[in-house]
Amino acid sequence: MNILLLNPPFLKKFSRPQRSPAVTKSGTLYFPMWLAYAAGVLEESGFEVDLIDAPADNYDLTYCIKRAKEFAPGLIVIDTSTPSIYHDIEVAGRLKAELPAAFIVLVGTHVSALPEETLDIDNRVDAVAQYEYDYTLVDLAKALSEKGDLKKVAGIIYRNKGRLIHNPRRPFIEKLDELPFVSQVYRKFLKVENYFNPNALYPMLTITTSRGCPFPCTFCVYPQTLMGRGFRLRSVENVVAELEYIAVHFPQVKAIFFEDDTLTVNKERCKALAELIIEKGIKISWTANSRVSLDYETMRIMKQAGCRSFCVGFESGSQQILDNMKKRIKIAQMESFMAHAKRAGILIHGCFMAGLPGETKETMQQTLNLAKRLNPDTVQFYPVMVYPGTEAYNWYKQKGLIKAADFSKWITPEGLHNTVISTEALSSAELVSFCDDARRKFYLRPGYICYKLKQLLIHPKEIRRTLKAARTFIKYLIKGSDIAGDKC
């Protein structure tokens, strides 16, 4: 049986696979990593697979339907997101009309959180897969191809004679080394130059060394709707073997982005990974998501192994706000972390939010003051984005602080992040105004401008990345906007 995996067309350069999907001001476009992992697992299981990333290649629905009809899939897997969900379901319906024999299953954080609501929108969608779906799709494909019983496919909610059947949840994958390299799937189906993350040198490639996150932050969507709170690891040998594969087969790639929720949970593993990269003589820049608990010695070794930068969620300058969101970090840790990073020569992209529970004008000012004091290489300020399935979404909804029931309002008509929440003390307009003002006050400081010019002179490799990100970002920085900022 042929299987089509589709990141469906929507708005041009709509970055659906990221934690906060949108068309971004910096031009960020994420790899469809989870869809690609599933494609690799399906291929290893003996199925013929096609993977289409329509936003990256600027394919419209007419092209996708034509390619689907030529491929004649028995199973169509469609990625979804909260702001695009109605359009995603419309795409599913159009494909079902053209290929009525195909079984259509939706995947992604939104449908994982709201399976019944999703299936109620259009009865042409056959099923949704919840949480981690790699092997769910394998079992579903086998059941369909063998005309087996769908009740035995753990991890799906599906239609049967007008009723929705909830199968048991599938356990999370523990042996991650058994998964194929996602970079092998990229090589077969994707053009890496389509993708961009301003935190990494361009062109870059995104992989992951782990799944899940052990920390209880209330707003983070992946641990709560896709990969779970358990922290599951690839062996460092398996990760480095993929880096060696990338070095051979992607000579144009300048950097790797490790898209783990938090690569740096285990410092000893970080050291082991870095030491093996050094031992194997792999020369490539890389970036990762980090918490502020990392020490200087670990950073020093990671820097030697090619670590160029970290994306770090500082979030707030108020300790009370941090505690309210269950961040489990202290402001003193942030200050030590930044000192260690600067000493090690690792660049930091700092993420700051406004509008968390307990937020006031005073706490937002504390956040801006903290950002200036920490002075990372780049920053982003954005009103918190809340998504179904998270503690944060439930809290704001119960308090009546979500102003839009229509999920398409999570982005503007142009596809940029939109602010749909207020707080008990602040309106959404006040949150957006603070973020616009904070970006200007951070980036337009004379000292910061001199720092960036000096950086480009000393490190010319940064020029291409910086200019590509700045091309669209500067106009928003200068004029301000009515939108929230890009996510990490």
C-alpha positions as CSV (number, residue, x, y, z in Angstrom):
1,M,0.0,0.0,0.0
2,N,1.2,3.5,-0.9
3,I,1.2,6.1,1.9
4,L,1.2,9.9,1.4
5,L,2.4,12.1,4.2
6,L,1.4,15.8,3.7
7,N,2.3,19.0,5.3
8,P,-0.6,20.7,3.6
9,P,-0.6,24.0,1.6
10,F,-1.8,27.0,3.5
11,L,-0.2,30.4,3.6
12,K,3.2,30.9,1.9
13,K,6.0,29.9,4.2
14,F,3.6,28.9,7.0
15,S,5.8,27.1,9.5
16,R,3.3,24.5,10.7
17,P,5.8,22.1,12.5
18,Q,7.1,24.6,15.1
19,R,5.8,24.9,18.6
20,S,3.9,28.1,17.8
21,P,2.9,27.7,14.1
22,A,2.8,30.9,12.0
23,V,4.4,32.8,9.2
24,T,7.3,34.3,11.1
25,K,8.8,37.8,11.0
26,S,12.3,36.4,10.8
27,G,11.5,34.0,7.9
28,T,11.9,30.9,10.1
29,L,10.6,27.7,8.5
30,Y,10.9,24.5,10.4
31,F,11.5,21.0,8.9
32,P,8.5,18.7,9.1
33,M,10.5,16.6,11.4
34,W,7.9,14.5,13.1
35,L,6.2,13.8,9.8
36,A,9.6,12.8,8.3
37,Y,10.4,10.5,11.2
38,A,7.1,8.7,10.6
39,A,7.8,8.5,6.8
40,G,11.1,6.8,7.6
41,V,9.5,4.3,10.0
42,L,6.8,3.5,7.3
43,E,9.5,2.9,4.7
44,E,11.5,0.6,6.9
45,S,8.2,-1.3,7.4
46,G,8.0,-2.0,3.7
47,F,5.5,0.6,2.6
48,E,5.9,2.9,-0.4
49,V,5.9,6.5,0.8
50,D,5.7,10.0,-0.6
51,L,6.3,13.1,1.6
52,I,5.2,16.5,0.5
53,D,6.0,19.7,2.3
54,A,3.7,22.1,0.5
55,P,4.5,25.4,2.4
56,A,8.3,24.9,1.9
57,D,8.0,24.2,-1.8
58,N,5.2,26.6,-2.3
59,Y,2.9,23.9,-3.7
60,D,-0.8,24.7,-4.0
61,L,-3.6,22.3,-3.4
62,T,-4.1,21.6,-7.1
63,Y,-0.5,20.3,-7.3
64,C,-0.9,18.2,-4.2
65,I,-4.1,16.6,-5.4
66,K,-2.5,15.9,-8.8
67,R,0.5,14.3,-7.2
68,A,-1.7,12.3,-4.8
69,K,-3.8,10.9,-7.6
70,E,-0.7,9.8,-9.5
71,F,0.7,8.1,-6.4
72,A,-2.7,6.5,-5.5
73,P,-2.2,6.2,-1.7
74,G,-4.4,3.9,0.4
75,L,-3.5,6.0,3.5
76,I,-3.1,9.8,3.6
77,V,-1.5,11.3,6.7
78,I,-2.0,15.1,7.1
79,D,-0.1,17.3,9.6
80,T,-2.2,19.9,11.4
81,S,-1.8,22.9,13.7
82,T,-4.1,25.0,15.8
83,P,-4.3,28.1,13.6
84,S,-4.6,26.2,10.4
85,I,-6.9,23.4,11.6
86,Y,-10.0,24.4,9.6
87,H,-8.0,24.8,6.4
88,D,-6.2,21.5,7.1
89,I,-9.5,19.7,7.5
90,E,-10.7,21.3,4.3
91,V,-7.7,20.0,2.5
92,A,-8.5,16.5,3.9
93,G,-12.0,16.8,2.6
94,R,-10.8,17.8,-0.9
95,L,-8.4,14.8,-1.0
96,K,-11.2,12.5,0.2
97,A,-13.4,13.7,-2.6
98,E,-10.7,13.0,-5.2
99,L,-9.5,9.8,-3.6
100,P,-12.6,8.3,-1.9
101,A,-10.9,4.9,-1.2
102,A,-8.0,6.5,0.7
103,F,-8.1,6.4,4.5
104,I,-7.3,9.9,5.9
105,V,-5.7,10.4,9.3
106,L,-4.8,13.7,10.9
107,V,-1.7,14.1,13.2
108,G,-0.2,16.9,15.2
109,T,-0.6,18.7,18.6
110,H,-4.0,20.2,17.9
111,V,-5.8,16.9,16.9
112,S,-4.0,15.1,19.7
113,A,-5.5,17.5,22.2
114,L,-9.0,17.8,20.7
115,P,-9.7,14.6,18.7
116,E,-13.4,14.5,19.1
117,E,-13.9,18.2,18.2
118,T,-11.7,17.7,15.2
119,L,-13.5,14.7,13.9
120,D,-16.9,16.5,14.4
121,I,-15.9,19.2,11.9
122,D,-15.9,17.0,8.8
123,N,-17.0,13.4,8.6
124,R,-14.7,12.8,5.6
125,V,-11.8,12.6,8.0
126,D,-11.5,9.0,9.0
127,A,-9.3,9.2,12.1
128,V,-6.8,11.2,14.2
129,A,-3.6,9.8,15.8
130,Q,-2.8,11.0,19.3
131,Y,0.6,11.8,20.7
132,E,3.7,10.2,19.2
133,Y,2.5,8.6,16.0
134,D,5.4,6.8,14.2
135,Y,4.4,3.2,15.0
136,T,0.7,4.1,15.2
137,L,0.8,4.8,11.5
138,V,2.7,1.5,10.8
139,D,0.0,-0.5,12.7
140,L,-2.8,1.5,11.0
141,A,-1.2,0.9,7.5
142,K,-0.9,-2.8,8.2
143,A,-4.5,-3.1,9.4
144,L,-5.8,-1.3,6.3
145,S,-3.7,-3.2,3.9
146,E,-4.6,-6.5,5.5
147,K,-8.3,-5.5,6.0
148,G,-7.7,-6.1,9.7
149,D,-9.5,-4.8,12.8
150,L,-8.8,-1.1,13.5
151,K,-9.7,-1.7,17.2
152,K,-6.2,-3.2,17.5
153,V,-4.4,0.0,16.4
154,A,-3.4,1.7,19.6
155,G,-3.3,5.5,19.5
156,I,-6.1,6.4,17.1
157,I,-9.7,7.7,17.4
158,Y,-11.6,6.7,14.3
159,R,-15.1,6.5,12.8
160,N,-17.1,3.3,12.8
161,K,-20.7,3.4,11.6
162,G,-21.2,6.9,12.7
163,R,-19.6,6.5,16.1
164,L,-16.2,7.6,17.3
165,I,-14.1,4.7,18.7
166,H,-11.4,5.6,21.2
167,N,-8.6,3.0,21.1
168,P,-6.1,2.8,24.0
169,R,-3.2,5.2,24.1
170,R,0.0,3.9,22.6
171,P,3.1,3.8,24.9
172,F,5.8,6.2,24.0
173,I,8.8,4.8,22.1
174,E,11.6,3.9,24.5
175,K,14.2,2.6,22.1
176,L,14.9,5.7,20.0
177,D,18.0,4.2,18.4
178,E,15.7,1.9,16.4
179,L,14.2,4.8,14.5
180,P,15.8,5.6,11.1
181,F,17.8,8.8,10.8
182,V,15.4,11.6,9.9
183,S,18.1,13.1,7.8
184,Q,17.8,10.2,5.4
185,V,14.2,11.1,4.9
186,Y,15.1,14.8,4.3
187,R,17.7,13.7,1.7
188,K,15.1,11.7,-0.2
189,F,12.1,14.1,-0.1
190,L,13.1,17.7,0.9
191,K,15.3,20.5,-0.2
192,V,17.2,21.7,2.9
193,E,17.8,25.2,1.5
194,N,14.0,25.8,1.9
195,Y,14.4,25.8,5.7
196,F,15.7,28.5,8.0
197,N,16.2,29.1,11.7
198,P,17.8,32.4,12.6
199,N,19.6,30.8,15.6
200,A,21.7,28.6,13.3
201,L,24.0,29.2,10.4
202,Y,22.4,28.8,7.0
203,P,21.7,26.3,5.4
204,M,21.0,24.2,8.4
205,L,19.4,20.8,9.2
206,T,17.2,19.9,12.2
207,I,17.4,16.6,14.1
208,T,16.7,15.5,17.6
209,T,18.7,13.5,20.2
210,S,15.8,12.9,22.6
211,R,12.0,13.0,22.9
212,G,9.9,14.4,25.8
213,C,10.8,16.8,28.5
214,P,10.8,16.2,32.3
215,F,10.0,19.7,33.3
216,P,6.4,20.8,34.1
217,C,6.2,24.2,32.4
218,T,2.5,25.0,31.9
219,F,2.6,26.5,28.4
220,C,4.9,24.2,26.5
221,V,2.9,22.3,23.9
222,Y,5.0,19.3,22.8
223,P,5.4,17.6,26.2
224,Q,1.7,17.9,26.9
225,T,0.3,17.0,23.5
226,L,2.9,15.0,21.5
227,M,6.0,13.6,23.2
228,G,5.1,13.4,26.9
229,R,6.9,14.4,30.1
230,G,9.2,11.3,30.1
231,F,12.7,12.0,28.9
232,R,13.8,9.4,26.4
233,L,17.2,9.4,24.8
234,R,19.1,8.3,21.8
235,S,22.6,6.9,22.5
236,V,25.3,9.4,21.8
237,E,26.8,6.9,19.4
238,N,23.6,6.8,17.4
239,V,23.4,10.6,17.3
240,V,27.1,11.0,16.2
241,A,26.5,8.3,13.5
242,E,23.8,10.5,12.1
243,L,26.1,13.6,12.2
244,E,28.6,11.5,10.2
245,Y,25.9,10.7,7.7
246,I,25.0,14.3,7.4
247,A,28.6,15.4,6.9
248,V,28.9,13.0,3.9
249,H,25.5,13.5,2.3
250,F,24.8,17.2,3.0
251,P,28.1,18.9,2.2
252,Q,26.2,22.2,1.7
253,V,24.9,22.2,5.3
254,K,26.6,24.7,7.6
255,A,24.9,23.8,10.9
256,I,22.7,21.4,12.9
257,F,19.8,22.4,15.1
258,F,19.2,19.9,17.8
259,E,15.4,20.4,18.3
260,D,15.1,18.5,21.6
261,D,12.8,20.3,24.0
262,T,15.9,20.6,26.2
263,L,19.2,19.0,25.0
264,T,21.0,20.0,28.2
265,V,18.9,18.1,30.8
266,N,21.7,15.6,31.5
267,K,25.1,17.4,31.7
268,E,27.1,14.1,31.6
269,R,25.4,13.1,28.4
270,C,26.1,16.5,26.9
271,K,29.8,16.0,27.7
272,A,29.8,12.5,26.3
273,L,28.1,13.7,23.1
274,A,30.6,16.6,22.7
275,E,33.6,14.3,23.4
276,L,32.5,11.8,20.8
277,I,32.0,14.5,18.2
278,I,35.5,15.7,18.9
279,E,36.9,12.1,18.8
280,K,35.3,11.5,15.4
281,G,36.6,14.7,14.0
282,I,33.2,16.0,13.0
283,K,33.5,19.7,12.1
284,I,30.1,21.3,12.0
285,S,28.4,24.2,13.9
286,W,25.4,23.3,16.0
287,T,22.7,24.9,18.1
288,A,20.4,23.5,20.7
289,N,17.6,24.4,23.2
290,S,19.0,24.7,26.7
291,R,17.9,25.4,30.3
292,V,19.9,27.8,32.5
293,S,21.2,25.0,34.8
294,L,24.2,24.3,32.5
295,D,27.7,24.9,34.0
296,Y,30.8,26.5,32.4
297,E,32.8,23.2,32.1
298,T,30.1,21.5,30.2
299,M,29.7,24.6,27.9
300,R,33.4,24.7,27.3
301,I,33.5,21.1,26.0
302,M,30.4,21.6,23.9
303,K,31.9,24.7,22.4
304,Q,35.0,22.7,21.4
305,A,32.7,20.2,19.7
306,G,31.1,22.9,17.5
307,C,28.3,24.3,19.7
308,R,27.7,27.8,18.5
309,S,24.6,28.9,20.3
310,F,21.7,28.0,22.6
311,C,18.0,29.0,22.5
312,V,17.0,29.6,26.1
313,G,13.6,30.3,27.6
314,F,14.3,32.9,30.3
315,E,10.6,33.9,30.0
316,S,10.2,36.5,32.8
317,G,12.2,38.8,35.1
318,S,9.8,38.1,37.9
319,Q,10.5,35.1,40.2
320,Q,6.8,34.9,41.1
321,I,5.8,34.7,37.4
322,L,8.4,31.9,36.9
323,D,7.0,30.0,39.8
324,N,3.5,30.5,38.6
325,M,4.4,28.9,35.2
326,K,6.2,26.0,37.0
327,K,9.5,26.9,35.2
328,R,11.6,25.6,38.1
329,I,14.5,28.1,37.5
330,K,15.8,31.0,39.5
331,I,16.9,34.4,38.2
332,A,20.3,34.0,39.8
333,Q,20.7,30.9,37.7
334,M,20.0,32.9,34.5
335,E,22.7,35.4,35.5
336,S,25.3,32.7,36.2
337,F,24.3,30.9,33.0
338,M,24.9,34.0,30.9
339,A,28.3,34.6,32.5
340,H,29.3,31.0,31.7
341,A,28.0,31.3,28.1
342,K,29.9,34.5,27.4
343,R,33.1,33.0,29.0
344,A,32.7,29.9,26.8
345,G,32.0,31.9,23.7
346,I,28.5,30.5,23.1
347,L,25.9,32.8,21.7
348,I,22.5,33.0,23.4
349,H,19.1,33.6,21.9
350,G,16.8,34.7,24.8
351,C,13.1,34.0,24.8
352,F,10.9,36.3,26.9
353,M,7.1,36.2,27.4
354,A,4.5,38.6,28.5
355,G,1.0,37.8,29.8
356,L,1.7,34.9,32.1
357,P,-0.5,34.3,35.2
358,G,0.1,37.2,37.6
359,E,1.6,39.5,35.0
360,T,1.5,43.3,35.7
361,K,3.1,46.3,34.1
362,E,5.7,46.1,36.9
363,T,6.6,42.5,36.2
364,M,6.9,43.2,32.5
365,Q,9.3,46.0,33.2
366,Q,11.3,43.5,35.3
367,T,11.4,41.2,32.2
368,L,12.8,44.0,30.0
369,N,15.3,45.0,32.7
370,L,16.4,41.4,32.9
371,A,16.9,41.1,29.2
372,K,19.1,44.2,29.1
373,R,21.1,43.0,32.0
374,L,21.6,39.5,30.6
375,N,22.3,41.0,27.2
376,P,22.1,37.8,25.0
377,D,23.1,37.9,21.3
378,T,19.5,38.0,20.2
379,V,16.1,38.1,21.9
380,Q,12.4,37.7,21.3
381,F,9.5,39.2,23.3
382,Y,6.1,37.8,22.7
383,P,2.7,37.6,24.5
384,V,2.2,34.0,25.6
385,M,0.6,31.8,23.0
386,V,-1.7,29.1,24.6
387,Y,-2.7,25.9,22.8
388,P,-5.3,23.3,23.5
389,G,-4.0,20.4,25.6
390,T,-1.8,22.6,27.8
391,E,-2.3,23.6,31.4
392,A,-1.9,27.2,30.3
393,Y,-4.8,27.0,27.8
394,N,-7.0,25.4,30.4
395,W,-6.2,28.2,32.9
396,Y,-6.9,31.1,30.6
397,K,-10.0,29.4,29.3
398,Q,-11.4,28.8,32.8
399,K,-10.6,32.4,33.7
400,G,-12.4,33.7,30.5
401,L,-9.1,35.3,29.3
402,I,-9.1,33.8,25.8
403,K,-10.9,36.3,23.5
404,A,-11.3,34.0,20.5
405,A,-13.0,30.7,20.2
406,D,-12.2,30.5,16.4
407,F,-8.7,28.9,16.2
408,S,-8.0,30.6,12.9
409,K,-7.7,33.8,15.0
410,W,-4.5,32.5,16.6
411,I,-2.8,34.1,13.6
412,T,-3.4,37.4,11.7
413,P,-4.8,37.2,8.1
414,E,-1.2,37.4,6.9
415,G,-0.3,34.4,9.0
416,L,1.7,36.2,11.8
417,H,1.2,35.3,15.4
418,N,-1.9,36.9,16.9
419,T,-2.5,37.6,20.6
420,V,-5.7,35.9,21.7
421,I,-5.3,36.2,25.5
422,S,-5.4,39.0,28.1
423,T,-4.5,38.7,31.8
424,E,-6.5,39.6,34.9
425,A,-4.6,43.0,34.9
426,L,-3.6,43.7,31.3
427,S,-5.4,43.8,27.9
428,S,-4.0,42.0,24.9
429,A,-3.2,45.4,23.4
430,E,-1.1,46.3,26.4
431,L,0.8,43.0,26.1
432,V,1.5,43.5,22.4
433,S,2.5,47.1,23.0
434,F,5.0,46.0,25.6
435,C,6.6,43.4,23.4
436,D,6.9,45.9,20.5
437,D,8.5,48.5,22.8
438,A,10.8,45.9,24.5
439,R,12.1,44.8,21.1
440,R,12.9,48.3,20.1
441,K,14.5,49.2,23.4
442,F,16.7,46.1,23.3
443,Y,17.8,46.1,19.7
444,L,18.1,49.8,19.0
445,R,20.5,50.5,21.9
446,P,23.7,52.0,20.5
447,G,25.8,49.5,22.4
448,Y,23.9,46.6,20.9
449,I,24.2,48.0,17.3
450,C,28.0,48.4,17.8
451,Y,28.2,44.9,19.1
452,K,26.5,43.3,16.1
453,L,28.6,45.3,13.6
454,K,31.7,44.1,15.4
455,Q,30.4,40.5,15.4
456,L,29.9,40.6,11.6
457,L,33.4,42.0,11.0
458,I,35.1,39.4,13.2
459,H,32.8,36.4,12.3
460,P,31.8,36.8,8.6
461,K,30.1,33.4,8.7
462,E,27.3,35.2,10.7
463,I,26.6,37.7,7.8
464,R,24.4,35.4,5.7
465,R,22.3,34.2,8.7
466,T,21.9,37.8,10.1
467,L,20.9,39.4,6.8
468,K,18.4,36.7,6.0
469,A,16.7,37.1,9.4
470,A,16.9,40.9,9.3
471,R,15.4,41.2,5.9
472,T,11.9,41.0,7.2
473,F,12.4,41.5,10.9
474,I,13.7,45.1,10.7
475,K,10.5,46.6,9.3
476,Y,8.5,45.1,12.2
477,L,11.1,46.3,14.7
478,I,10.9,49.9,13.5
479,K,7.2,50.3,12.9
480,G,5.9,47.9,15.6
481,S,2.9,45.7,15.0
482,D,-0.3,44.2,16.4
483,I,1.1,40.8,16.5
484,A,3.1,38.6,18.9
485,G,6.7,37.6,18.3
486,D,8.2,34.5,16.8
487,K,8.7,31.5,19.0
488,C,11.8,29.5,19.6
